[in-house]
Amino acid sequence: MIVQFDPDFGLVILQARAHGPAGDFTLRLALDTGATISTLNWEVAILLGYDPAGVPDRVRMTTAGGYSWTFAPVP
């Protein structure tokens, strides 16, 4: 799939397939062209059959507004 990028258009939303122990799902994802990593929210990870709370390692996330006090699991 090829999507033409237009910086004046706004948020880029893509449809993607995600696979996990609980099955396959179609998701709508926002493409952040300035991001260095990708993340999924916990509800999506749980829906896919993963347990983010069971991952012992965490990393503090940096957002456009600075550091977030939300810690994300690192697989």
C-alpha positions as CSV (number, residue, x, y, z in Angstrom):
1,M,0.0,0.0,0.0
2,I,1.3,3.5,-0.9
3,V,-0.1,6.6,0.9
4,Q,0.8,10.0,-0.5
5,F,2.1,12.2,2.4
6,D,0.8,15.7,2.6
7,P,2.0,17.7,5.6
8,D,-0.9,20.1,5.3
9,F,-3.5,17.3,5.5
10,G,-3.1,16.5,9.2
11,L,-2.9,13.2,11.1
12,V,-2.2,10.2,9.0
13,I,-4.4,7.2,9.9
14,L,-3.6,3.8,8.5
15,Q,-5.4,0.5,8.7
16,A,-3.1,-2.4,10.0
17,R,-3.4,-6.0,10.9
18,A,-2.0,-7.1,14.3
19,H,-1.4,-10.7,15.3
20,G,-1.3,-12.0,18.9
21,P,-2.0,-15.1,21.0
22,A,-5.7,-14.1,21.1
23,G,-6.1,-13.8,17.3
24,D,-5.8,-11.3,14.5
25,F,-7.3,-7.9,14.5
26,T,-7.6,-4.9,12.2
27,L,-6.6,-1.7,13.8
28,R,-6.6,2.0,12.9
29,L,-3.3,3.5,13.8
30,A,-2.0,7.0,13.7
31,L,1.4,7.3,11.9
32,D,3.7,9.7,13.7
33,T,6.3,10.6,11.1
34,G,8.6,12.1,13.8
35,A,8.5,9.1,16.1
36,T,11.6,7.0,16.9
37,I,9.6,4.1,18.2
38,S,6.0,2.8,17.9
39,T,3.7,1.9,20.8
40,L,0.3,0.3,21.3
41,N,-2.0,1.2,24.1
42,W,-2.5,-1.4,26.9
43,E,-6.1,-2.1,25.9
44,V,-4.9,-3.1,22.4
45,A,-2.1,-5.3,23.7
46,I,-4.6,-7.1,26.1
47,L,-7.1,-7.6,23.2
48,L,-4.3,-9.2,21.2
49,G,-3.6,-11.6,24.2
50,Y,-0.6,-10.0,25.8
51,D,-0.3,-9.0,29.5
52,P,1.7,-5.6,29.7
53,A,1.4,-5.7,33.5
54,G,3.5,-8.9,33.5
55,V,6.5,-7.2,31.9
56,P,9.0,-6.3,34.6
57,D,11.1,-3.7,32.6
58,R,9.6,-0.2,32.2
59,V,10.8,2.9,30.4
60,R,9.7,6.5,31.0
61,M,8.2,8.0,27.8
62,T,9.1,11.3,26.4
63,T,6.3,13.2,24.6
64,A,6.0,16.4,22.7
65,G,5.1,18.1,26.0
66,G,8.2,16.7,27.8
67,Y,8.6,13.7,30.0
68,S,5.4,11.7,30.7
69,W,5.1,10.1,34.1
70,T,3.5,7.1,32.4
71,F,5.9,4.2,32.2
72,A,5.7,1.7,29.3
73,P,6.6,-2.0,29.4
74,V,9.6,-2.9,27.4
75,P,9.5,-6.5,25.9
